[in-house]
């Protein structure tokens, strides 16, 4: 009698189908984090969408261009991603809408004004995950410009995805010195950077390069998927190919550090 094949999860997120009788194995390629995030976004904001509908949506020129990859997942893979999407995380992927998104502990009614201004600044709706960090940064730095507060929020969201318990030190120093408040505060911050007490909090492409340079953010215990997801949170419009290249660099750096230890 033929034995049925079974699927066993492996560390890199792929699955291997083992046939014990034949002794053969076949590995499924892991789903790129960009597709996983897109599946979650569509599911959270379109609860009536089925796996078939999402798979058809992903396999369109518009979605392929937006994600930056030409390997959209098939229906069975989409269904697996939906099955692995915890209900408690769905709200974080939803786009902010007033009044439905407000009144909760992480986005109280007081957050509505600043968050809606953020959406206007972005010319698109922010996710709840991004908006709640923007609100927290606004409480700590109400006088900072909206672009800097958004950059800080995205970095903290990335830090959260990496499951790091402490915030990035350069961001904490920026909040502490508050260089936007006065010329004196700006000078003190610049001096602290000059003598090496703190790193400059950088935004945009400079922020992405900074995270590559300070690879402590991607230390032991973080997977390639986490690294890609975090980098994409910092700079959502970064092409997938660049994210993949950065992840490769980070992996090689950690391998080199381990070999030299």
N, C-alpha and C positions, 0 to 999 in steps of 0.2 A: 504494500500500500504506500502511495506517495505521501511524503510528509509536506505539510503546508509551510510555506516560507513565513518568517516572522521579521518584523522590523524592530531594530534596536537603536535607540538614540545614541549618538556619539558626541564627543566634546565640541566639535566645531559646528554643531547645529545641523549637519547633514544626517541622513539616515542610511544605514546599510541593510540591504535585504540579504539575509543569510539563508541558504538552503542547506540544512544539515546533511542531507543525504548526498548531494552532489559536491558539497564542500566549496561552493562558489559564493561570491559576494558581489554586490553591485551598489555603488554609493550614489545617492542623490546629491546634486550640487546644492550647497547652502543658498538660501534666498538672500539676496542683497538687502541690507538694512533699509535702503531707500525705498524698495518695493514694500517691505514690511510696514514701514511708516505710512506709506501711501494707502495700503490696504486698511490699516487701522483708522486713518483719517476719514476715508470714505465710509467705513462701517459706522464710526461714531457719529458722523454728520448725516448719514442716510440709513437709519436703523432698518428700513424695509428692504434695503438692497441685499440680494442673495449673492452667494459666491459666484454664480454664473454671471450675474449682472456686473459685478465688480471686475471679474476677469475680462469680460468684453470691453469694459470701460478702459482698463489698463492697456489693452492691446489696440490702442489708437495712436495715430501720429502725435496728437496733442499731449497725451500722457507720457509717451516715450520721450518726447522733447523736454517736457517739464521735469521728468525724473532724471534724464540724462543717461539712460541705459536702454538697450534694445532687446532685453531678455525678460519681458513681462511674465509673471508666473501664470501657470495654467489654473483651471478651476479647482482641481484637487488640492493644489498647493495653497490657493486662496482660502479654501475651506479649512485646511489645517491651521493657517494663520488666524482665522476667525475663531477656531476652537481654542487656540492658545491665547486669546485676547481676554484678560480678566475683566469682568464687568465693572469692577471698582476703578479701572484705569480709563474707561471709555470717556468719562467726562473730561479728562485732561486733554483729549484729542479734539473735543468739540470746539467749534469756533464761537467766539464770544458774541452773545446777542443780548441786547437789553430788552426787557428786564430779566429774562429767563436765567442768565448766567450769574446774576448777582443775588446777594442775600445769604450766601454761604459763608462759612468761616474763612475760607481762603480768598474769597472775593466779596467782601461786605459791600453794602450799598455805597459807602464812601469811596470805593474804588471805581465806581462807574465813570465819573468825570475823567480822571487821568487815563483810564484804560480806553475809553472811547476816543480820546485825543490820540492815543497811540495808534489805534486802528486808522484814524484819519491820516496820521503821519506815514503809516505803512502803505496806505491806499489799498488795504486789504484787511480782513478780519484776523485778529490774533487768536491763537488757541488759548484755551483756559490755562494750560501749563505755562505758556509764555506770559500771559496776562497776570497771573498771580505773582510771578517773580517780579514783573514790572511794578506791580503795586507795592511789594515789599521794598524794592529799591527806592521807589518814590517816597515811602515813609522815611527812609534813612537819608535820602538826598533829594528833598523836594525842589531845591534850587538848581540842580543839574539839568542840562539841556535834555530834551526828550531822546535824541539819538544815543547819547551816552548812557542814559538810564535803560534804554532798550538793549544796548550792547551788554551792559552789566547783567540784565535779566537773562539774556541768552547764555551767558557764560555760567551763571548759577544753575540754569536749567541743565546745561551740559554736565556740570559738576554733580548734579543730582542723578543724572543718568549713569554716571560712573560710580555712583554709590559712595562718594567721598564724604566723610563726616564733617570736615572743616572747609570753609570757603577758600577760594584762591587768595593768597596773601597780597598779591598786587591789587586786587579789587578791594580788599579790606582796607589797605593803606589809602587808596583813592577816596574811600568813604570817610576815613578818619581825618585826612588832611583837608578834604573838601576844597580843592583848589578853585572851584567856581565861585566861592563866596567872596573873595577879596584878592587884591593884588598881593597882600602879605601872605595869605594862605597859599596862593599859587607859587610864591617864591620859596616858602618853606617846603612845599612838596617837591619842587625842582631841586632844591638843595639835598633833600633826603635821597632822591634818585641819583644825584651826582656822586655822593659819597658812598653809594651802594647799600644804603639801609633798606631800600625798597626797590621793586621793579616798577616801571611805568605801566599803568593800566592802559592797554591799547585796544582799539576797536577796529572793525573791518578786517581787511587782509592782514594788517599788522597784528591784530589780535589772534588770528589764526596762526601766523608765523610764531607768535609768542608761545602759544600752546604747544607747538611742535618743539620749540627750544626748551621749554620747561616741561620735560617729559615726566616729571613726577606726578603730573595729573593722570598719566596713563601707566601707572606702576603695576606691580605684581597684582594679579587677581582680576585684571580687566581683559576682556576678550576683544578680538578684532571688531566684532559687531558693536560692542559698547563704545569702542573708540570712534568708529564711523558714525554712530548715532550721536555721540557727543559733539563731534566736529560739525556735523550737519546742523545741530542745534545752535552752535555758535554762529555759523554763516549758512543760513538755509538755502541761499541761492548758489552755493559753491557747486560746480559740476561734479557729478559722481566720480568721474575719472580722477579728478584732483583729490577727492576724499580717499579713494582707493590708494593713490600714490602716497598720501600722507600716512595712512595706516601702515603701509609697507615700510616706510621710513621708521615709524615708531617701533614696529615689531623688530626690525633689524637693530635698532639702537638698544632695545632691551636684551636682545640676544647677545649683542656685543658686551653689554654690561654684565650679563650672567657669566659669559665665558671668561671675562677678566676678573671675576670675583674669586 
